[in-house]
Amino acid sequence: MRKLICIFLCFFPFITSAQNLKRKGALGVGIYENVPDSLAPKLNLPDKNGALIMSIFPNTTAEMLKIQPNDFITNVNDKKINSRVDLILMARQFRTDDALTITLIRNQKKLTLKGKVIGKPIEKNTDDAEVIYDEFPFEKGLVRAIIKRPKIKKNAGTVYFLQGISCYSMDNFQPNDPTKNIIDGLVKNGFTVFRVEKSGIGDNMNTTPCEETGFHQEVSLYREGYKKLLTYKDIDKNNIFLFGHSLGGIAAPILAQEFQPKGVMVYGTGFKPWHDYLLDVYKIQNQMFGADLAQLEDSLTMMKPTMMELFYNKKSAKELAQNPKHLTALKNILLYDKKTGLCIAGRTPQFHVEINENNVAKAWKNTKSYVLAVYGEADLAAINADGHKELVDYVNKYRPNTATFLFIPRTNHSIQEIGTMNDYIVMQVNPKAYEKHAAENFNWKAIDQMAEWAKDKLNK
């Protein structure tokens, strides 16, 4: 039944730290999940413990080493590769210029290839914007920070962008990536945009893998990022804005109550406790996709005790999953995978529990910043506009005329113009066609509207 959760002509030098953060390297291969039956007889492999290469990407370590499609990798730097996952995990550790030895089987012959890791490409400057790579310490490691700013300084401030729940890199985006477009749209409007990698992602060194971090730890990393932002001498500290997209919109007020930026912009976020939001997602999204309301209510009645045990009685998901009824609830509400122990967006159950431990309303109450809450008409992940309107009403109750609600027609969770909510649901019949359409229809006007709101607040 469950469908988805979506959830300036002058240059002003930044003070940068000593560049201790070595650029992440990439192997640059596509890997079969399993050896295809059609290839197995031709390859005649002695065993299936290894990783079968499907494709080679240009200008990468694999191309330099002359790895070929259908090569079967068995060892990397003398470490046994038993599966596709082993190779992926090993490649995540690569750093620029690291020595690399790969043992593989090609045409039933054992080969050893040697060379050095080629670093991932960096985001390049454009005619109207420059990109600066920096870093800051976090716990026992280093975190990558990236600044993108207009080459011609305009009368605009700085935006600290906070991403959503998923563990993806904020570095060197692919064309048409929605996060890239948000950042580029703000830069075109004259704003400097500051962003950081989540723990364990990208160039970060000695940081906990993203999939293992808790929400409190993630917010702590964002907090250190804010402190780093404040060290730049050319940043106007009176005109900093937080932009929280999706789950970033919950982290934003937690930071705002501490740092009190000029403004906080949130898009497609939540205002309710996370426990309540997840139950709403199950009910409302499934109902939109045609599920019977009466059956949904009966299901929720059966599953709410499990959620209460997890979120408020602090029972572990692993312990609860031993009971079939609890396991069903965890699968339906959190998309829990008993094998990996992970759930929505590849995060741990504890991550979701920690989101719920934050009193979001209290954080907003303690924030003295201007507030913009934005909802797109086809944003199924945020369900509907009610939470955003409630947020604005709540802030204005304590600080009249400081919070604004902005409704963006025909726009989804990724700020792509795709039509009404019903149009969005109909499009899910053909996900590939939907993804192509969405990628080609980013709503730049929505970013312009948010930027205009922020410009109005500059120096107020």
Stockholm file with secondary structure:
# STOCKHOLM 1.0

chainA/1-460         MRKLICIFLCFFPFITSAQNLKRKGALGVGIYENVPDSLAPKLNLPDKNGALIMSIFPNTTAEMLKIQPNDFITNVNDKKINSRVDLILMARQFRTDDALTITLIRNQKKLTLKGKVIGKPIEKNTDDAEVIYDEFPFEKGLVRAIIKRPKIKKNAGTVYFLQGISCYSMDNFQPNDPTKNIIDGLVKNGFTVFRVEKSGIGDNMNTTPCEETGFHQEVSLYREGYKKLLTYKDIDKNNIFLFGHSLGGIAAPILAQEFQPKGVMVYGTGFKPWHDYLLDVYKIQNQMFGADLAQLEDSLTMMKPTMMELFYNKKSAKELAQNPKHLTALKNILLYDKKTGLCIAGRTPQFHVEINENNVAKAWKNTKSYVLAVYGEADLAAINADGHKELVDYVNKYRPNTATFLFIPRTNHSIQEIGTMNDYIVMQVNPKAYEKHAAENFNWKAIDQMAEWAKDKLNK
#=GR chainA/1-460 SS CCCCCCCCCCCCCCCCCCCCCCCBBCCCEEECSSCCTTTHHHHCCSCSCSEEEEEECTTSHHHHHTCCTTCEEEEETTEECCSHHHHHHHHTTCBTTCEEEEEEEETTEEEEEEEECCBCCCCCCCSSEEEEEEEEEETTEEEEEEEEEESSCCSCCEEEEECCSSCCCCSSCCTTCHHHHHHHHHHHTTCEEEEECCTTSTTCBSCCCGGGCCHHHHHHHHHHHHHHHTTCTTSCTTSEEEEEETTHHHHHHHHHHHHCCSEEEEESCCCSCHHHHHHHHHHHHHHHTTCCHHHHHHHHHHHHHHHHHHHTSCCCHHHHTTSHHHHHHHHHHHCCCTTTCCCGGGCCHHHHHHHHTSCHHHHHHTCCSEEEEEEEEECSTTCSSHHHHHHHHHHHHHSTTCEEEEEEEEEETTSBBCCCHHHHHHHTTSHHHHHHHHHTCBCHHHHHHHHHHHHHHTTC
#=GC SS_cons         CCCCCCCCCCCCCCCCCCCCCCCBBCCCEEECSSCCTTTHHHHCCSCSCSEEEEEECTTSHHHHHTCCTTCEEEEETTEECCSHHHHHHHHTTCBTTCEEEEEEEETTEEEEEEEECCBCCCCCCCSSEEEEEEEEEETTEEEEEEEEEESSCCSCCEEEEECCSSCCCCSSCCTTCHHHHHHHHHHHTTCEEEEECCTTSTTCBSCCCGGGCCHHHHHHHHHHHHHHHTTCTTSCTTSEEEEEETTHHHHHHHHHHHHCCSEEEEESCCCSCHHHHHHHHHHHHHHHTTCCHHHHHHHHHHHHHHHHHHHTSCCCHHHHTTSHHHHHHHHHHHCCCTTTCCCGGGCCHHHHHHHHTSCHHHHHHTCCSEEEEEEEEECSTTCSSHHHHHHHHHHHHHSTTCEEEEEEEEEETTSBBCCCHHHHHHHTTSHHHHHHHHHTCBCHHHHHHHHHHHHHHTTC
//
